[in-house]
Amino acid sequence: MLRSLLIRAARNERLRAVATAFPPTRAVVSRFIAGEQVADGLTAAQRLAEEGMFATIDVLGEDTTAPGQAEAATAAYLGLLAGIPAAGLVGAVDVSLKLTSLGVALPGGAEIAYTNARRICEAAAAVGATVTIDAEDHTTIDRMHGIVEQLRADFPGVGLVLQAMLHRTAKDAVTFSGPGSRVRLCKGAYDEPATVALRERAEISAAYVAAARTLFAGQGYPMVASHDPEMIAAALVLAQETGREPGDYEFQMLYGIRTDEQRRLAAAGHRVRVYVPCGTDWWGYFVRRLAERPANLWFFLRALVGR
Ligand code: FDA
């Protein structure tokens, strides 16, 4: 119930406007967001590199409703990628992007988002960066897969995200387990109806392990995106069973969440990539983090009251 309410709040424009203009809220979100400037994302990626970890940088934005917004989102990614050589991060960074940010929901949006994503892929290729397309709510998945297939014709390294909670994912994991296919597997952060998604934690975890098994047995590159110790342990077993070495797959976690575990895995020789969000449009991302863990909500409210 609380989770559903919060996930709905992530899309509430009035709450978004009030919260993002309110300095105390902005101070509290810094636990989960690297900063409001694209340069903050690069700085976080540099710090991670010093600690032997990798980054995937997300210039925050979603649910674009005007062509100008889609253009601005694309320009922000191009600016980020242009800053990679000076930051000493050539060949070391991935960027994560949301197709709704690039305009996929606008009239004629599939073409707009494809063109924008393509511009980003070209700029990424020039600095040795990879691109991963985030998964949004279930209504967007078919279009996302179509655009990924289009992009992969010229940029085979483009990755995509599968959400274990969706019923369709067992099949999608097979479809996307071919040679070189970069697939990030997560549980799923959206409030989906039971007609399309599992709702119980234990069922979602079981579906996660099943999809991970398909990806590890396949010929692609599995990216295990979870903070859940059970998922991490299951991935390690699957890696052993399928003869994969560290570097034939990777672990991914979110900025500010279980940082000790991120460091522990990296120190043990695993490839770890941290999802680094930056930018001013952080409301939706931030509220989904609150929804994942009620303790975050109390932390947030306490911090607000204390200020
Ligand atoms: P789970 O929620 O069971 O958490 C396990 C443990 O991790 C918790 O007990 C707690 O200790 C810690 N933890 C988890 N979330 C926390 C939080 N918010 N704050 C503090 N501690 C927390 N989703 C999506 O729908 N589309 C996408 O494209 C992506 N992309 C993505 C990239 C990466 C790199 C990650 C790690 C995750 C995503 N997600 C996502 C989010 C994902 O779907 C999921 O909502 C979260 O990762 C939480 O699920 P866990 O697997 O971590 O397990």
Boltz pocket constraint, residues with backbone or C-beta under 6 A from the ligand:
constraints:
  - pocket:
      binder: B
      contacts: [[A, 133], [A, 134], [A, 135], [A, 136], [A, 161], [A, 163], [A, 184], [A, 186], [A, 187], [A, 188], [A, 189], [A, 190], [A, 225], [A, 226], [A, 227], [A, 228], [A, 229], [A, 231], [A, 252], [A, 253], [A, 254], [A, 256], [A, 257], [A, 258], [A, 273], [A, 274], [A, 275], [A, 288], [A, 289], [A, 290], [A, 292], [A, 293], [A, 296]]
      max_distance: 6.0
